[in-house]
Amino acid sequence: MTHPSIPATVCAKVASPKLSDLLQRFVAEGCYAGVSVLARRRGQELHRVAAGLQDIESQRPMTTDSIVRIYSITKILTSVAALTFVEQGTIALADPVDAYLPEARGWRVYAGGSPEDPELRDPMRPLMLWDLFRHTAGLPYLVPGTPHAHLLEQARLTEAVSLADKVRRIARVPLARDPGVQFEYGYATDLLARVLEVVSGQPFEAVLTERVLEPAGMSQTGFSVADQALDRLAMVHEGRGPGLPLKMVAIAPGEARPGAWGYPEGGSGLYSTLNDLARFGEILCAGGELNGVRLLGRKTLQWMTADHLLGTASPWHSFEPGCGFGLGVSVRVESGMADRADSIGTFGWSGLASTSLRVDPLEQLVLVLFAQHFPYDEHRLFGRVTNMVYAQL
């Protein structure tokens, strides 16, 4: 059934009819307000297409130049910035976190008891920077109903006014488990960003701009959207279930206002575009350097995209079967466990508001997908798009 408020129009500069039709169908049926896709292979565009609306209230069309909240894709950029400090010897993965963050000294592990009277013990080993990169720090995001969630709630993280304040609040909460035991997705990248502030003497936003955004030419990416570009900002919409209309989210979680994040942080908060993320992805796809622009060395990039969960409780992370996790990125390690046709070695990550960046070095392919929808990819469009792109190679 066609959604009555969303025109099923497609803005396609380069796209197969089948892909345009697929996006048009998901928009027309009211699954997503707007969707955009950019696929590049060996420097050539395979697909550049947008369908639907940025905003169902204003009826502004989604375009291939729309600006979106990329949420946790921010973690990839933070990790690349951090690895530049590793390359120059300023930090090392085996360094204890408390060597840089005094608030991390004496961090203890939750061992049971009630949330009101928790039992705590010393960790089996120190928390290392390596744990921050690969999410083995024991710092999970809040999972409602768990004892650790209650402890996180007591820290009032949503009241933090800066990255330093947020990290101080996180450090008051016991670790959920020992460092290095298993992948547990959460706040680790925020601590990594704070370490970069400490070692550089600069605000994290300045570090990210200097180390990643400016060299990569990502002029449309940052923690706020310029006033003159706000008309290009796609709003987030919520899935309302079968037969119910989409609902626009006036202010997305983490924002001070639409188009401005509360404060720069390592795990979330960036706004970006298809072009900027594809450019970033192409540099990584080329081994860290492309056309004279160097973000990382070739061996560093190989190291980053290895599976660093080997030796932990599971060689895979908890979001997608057959994927391990490297230094800030998911990495495909098993094709037979995958629901999509990407290659072994494909890496990337996704964002809460249905955004995805995937880089396939074997096929020299970069794929960027945006939908600006809660919850993430609710109607399972992204796998369909991925398989359609790969079917044409």
VODO-608587 format. One record per residue (C-alpha): x, y, z; residue in one letter. Coordinates in steps of 0.5 Angstrom, whole numbers, plus 2048, in hexadecimal, padded with zeros to 3 digits. Example, Ala and Ser with C-alpha at 12.3 -4.5 7.8 and 13.67 -1.06 7.14 Angstrom:
<rs>
8197F7810A;81B7FE80ES;
</rs>
This chain:
<rs>
800800800M;8038077FET;80480B804H;7FF812803P;804817805S;80B815802I;80B8157FAP;80F80F7F7A;8138147F3T;81B8127F2V;8208177F1C;8268127EDA;82C8157EAK;82F80E7E9V;82B8087EBA;8288017E8S;8218017E7P;8207FC7EBK;8237FF7F1L;81F8067F0S;8198017F0D;81B7FE7F6L;81C8057FAL;8168077F7Q;8128017F9R;814802801F;813809801V;80C8097FDA;80A803803E;80C808808G;81180480BC;81680A80BY;815811809A;81B812805G;82180E803V;82880F7FFS;82D80B7FDV;83480C7FAL;8398067F7A;83F8077F4R;8448027F1R;84B8037EFR;84A80B7EFG;84480A7EBQ;83C80B7EDE;8388057ECL;8328087F0H;83080F7F2R;82980F7F4V;8248127F9A;81C8117FAA;8178147FFG;81781A803L;81C81D808Q;81681F80CD;80F81D80CI;80D82380FE;81082880AS;810823804Q;817825803R;81A81F7FEP;81F81B800M;82581C7FBT;82C8197FAT;82F8207FED;82B81F804S;82E82080BI;82D81A810V;82F818817R;834812816I;83481181EY;83880B81FS;83C80B818I;83F81181CT;84380B820K;847809819I;849811818L;84B811820T;84F80A81FS;85380D819V;85581381CA;85780F822A;85C80B81EL;85F81181BT;862812822F;86480A823V;86880B81CE;86C81181FQ;86D80D826G;86981282AT;86580C82DI;86580482CA;85F7FF82CL;8627FC832A;862802837D;85E80283DP;85880783CV;85A80A843D;86080D840A;85C81283DY;856812841L;857813848P;850812849E;85180B847A;85580984CR;853804851G;84D80284DW;8497FC84FR;8457F684CV;83E7F584EY;83D7EE851A;8367ED853G;8327F0859G;82C7F4858S;82C7FB854P;82C7FE85BE;8317FA85ED;8367F8859P;83B7F385AE;8427F6857L;8497F3856R;84F7F4852D;8507F384BP;8547ED848M;8587F2844R;8597F9843P;8547FC83EL;8587FE838M;858802832L;8577FC82EW;8507FB831D;84E802830L;84F800828F;84C7F9828R;8467FA82DH;8497F5832T;8497FB838A;8437F883CG;8407FF83AL;8397FD837P;833802835Y;82D80283AL;8297FB839V;8237FC83DP;8217F7842G;8287F5844T;82C7F784AP;8317FB846H;82C7FF843A;82A80184AH;83180384CL;832807845L;82B80B846E;82E80D84DQ;834810849A;82F815845R;83381583FL;82D81983BT;82F81F840E;83681F83EA;83882683BV;83F824837S;84381E835L;84781E83BA;84181F840D;83E81983CK;84481483DV;845816845R;83E814846R;83F80E842I;84580C847A;84080C84DR;83D80684AV;8407FF84BP;8427FB845L;83D7F6843A;8427F1842R;84A7F0842D;84E7F483DP;84F7EF837G;84A7EA838V;8457EB832Q;8427F082DF;83D7F5831E;83B7FB82DY;83B801831G;83E808833Y;846805832A;84780A82CT;845810830D;84A80E835L;84F80E82FL;84D81582CA;84F817833R;855814833V;85781882DL;85581E830E;85A81D836V;86081B831V;85F82182CS;85D826831G;85782882CQ;84F82782CP;84D821829F;84A824823E;850828821A;854821821V;84F81E81DL;84F824818T;857824818E;85881D817R;85281A813V;84D81F810L;85182580DE;85682080AP;85181C807A;84D822804G;847820808M;844827809S;83D82580AQ;83F821810T;83F824817G;83B82481EF;83682A81BS;83382C815V;834833812A;82E837812D;82E83880BQ;82E83080AA;82882F80FL;82382E809D;827828807R;82782480EL;82381E80EA;81E81D814M;81E816817V;817813817H;81580D81BE;812806819G;80B80681CR;8097FF81AG;8047FC815P;7FF801812G;801806816L;80480D813P;80C80F814L;80D81481AK;812819819M;81781A81FV;818821821A;81E821824I;82381B824A;82681882AP;82C81B82BG;82B822828E;82A82882BA;82682A825R;82582881EP;82B82881BG;830829821A;832824825W;83382582DG;83A82582DY;840821829P;84181A82BE;844814828G;83F80F827G;839813824S;83781A822G;83A81B81BL;83681E815Y;83881C80ES;83681B807T;836815802L;83C8187FEN;84081A805D;83F813807L;84180F801A;847814800R;849811807F;84880A805G;84C80B7FEE;85280D802I;851807807L;850802801C;8568047FEA;85A802804G;85A809807G;85D80E802E;85A8107FCL;85C8157F6N;8618187FBG;85C818801V;85F814807R;85B81280DL;85E80C80FL;86480880DG;862801809R;8657FD80EK;861800814T;85A80080FL;85C7F880FQ;85D7F8816W;8567FC818M;8527F7813T;8557F1816A;8507ED81BD;8527EF822H;84D7EB825L;8517E5825L;8537E282BG;84D7E582FT;8477E1831A;8447E2829S;8487E3823P;8427E7820W;83E7ED823H;8377ED825S;8337F181FF;8357ED819E;8367E5819P;83D7E4815G;8407EB817C;8467EC81BG;8487F381EF;84E7F681DG;8517FD81FL;84A80181FG;8477FD819V;8437F7818S;8477F2813V;8447EC80FR;8477E6811V;8427E080FE;83E7E1808S;83A7DB80AG;8377DE810M;8357E480CA;82E7E780AD;8327EB804R;8377EA7FFA;83C7EE801D;8447EB801S;8487E9806I;84C7EF809G;8467F4808T;8467F980EF;8427FF810G;83C800815W;835803816S;83280881AG;82C80881EL;82780D819A;828807814S;82F809810T;83480580ES;83B80580BL;83E7FF808R;8457FE805V;8477F8801D;84E7F87FFP;84E7F27FBL;8497F57F6E;84B7FC7F7Q;8447FE7F9L;8418037FEV;83A8037FFL;836808803V;82F808805L;82B80D809F;82480C80CA;823811812Q;81E80C815H;81D80981CF;81E80381EP;824802819Y;8227FF813D;81C7FD815E;8197FA80FH;81F7F780DR;8217FB806L;8287FB807F;82A7F4806G;8257F4800R;8297FA7FDV;8307F77FET;82E7F07FBN;82B7F47F5M;8327F87F4V;8367F27F5Y;8327EE7F0A;8347F37EAQ;83B7F37EBL;
</rs>
